[in-house]
Amino acid sequence: MSEPTLCPDCIKGVRHEGTHTGSIEKINGVDVYVAIPPEGVEYDKEKALLYLPDALGLHVNAFADDFARNGLQTYAVDYFAGDPVPQGVFTDEEKRKAFDLSVWIARHPESHARPLLDAVIQGLKDKGIKEFAATGYCFGGKYIFNLAQENIIKVGATSHPSLLKIPEDIETLASKSKVPILINSCDVDQQFPKESCDLADSLLGNGKYAPGYRRVHWKGCVHGFAVRGDMSDPLVKAGKEGAFVETVVWTHCRLEYL
């Protein structure tokens, strides 16, 4: 079996703007966008949400702010070491055609990205954080599965995950994990197509996966919708906003009560 790779939809979409309220800090030598709930919002300082971005890297930090406003201290990890896909590639067709995705993905194998993620997790533990939820988008979805398979996190959520080995990653999750998992899927997704959705449902659904499983399918959406979908399209807008709400409810409630 060949190694999974990213697809054209992984570097296509609309960049969402927002006012950033957090800041980038070094944690164990890794850049991390830190978003703390604003004054007046209560939160448990011993629990945190890991935000595992898509190929845009820390350019998505407005989403981390959104999670913080919902009572989750949030840490977006730069496991690309300052080398995300350039922003212009996502929105400019000519730049996208000229960009060599295979070369970029080869610079960021698991052997490079995972140690950076692990370093941040250890650094946060050293600061007193005891329990983690995690949400991952596209590239980050693979690491949601990894962390859940190893029971490093307490709850996981992913939207349009990429780079998974199917069926191995789902089978390993089913056999080894104790972590509740949410998957936000969509109609057009080369990375997590209908066959993968059906397999996840068959192995994890209908109570087969005791920790908890939920898959929400967003009609009219394409891979990437949850972070860079076209908000002028009512179906995509509903999917993007709905996936965010699903993720907040899933992670917040389970992180609090597990």
Summary of the structure (lengths in Angstrom):
residues: 258
radius of gyration: 16.9
end to end distance: 37.2
largest distance: 51.5
contacts: 912
relative contact order: 0.16
helix: 43%
strand: 20%
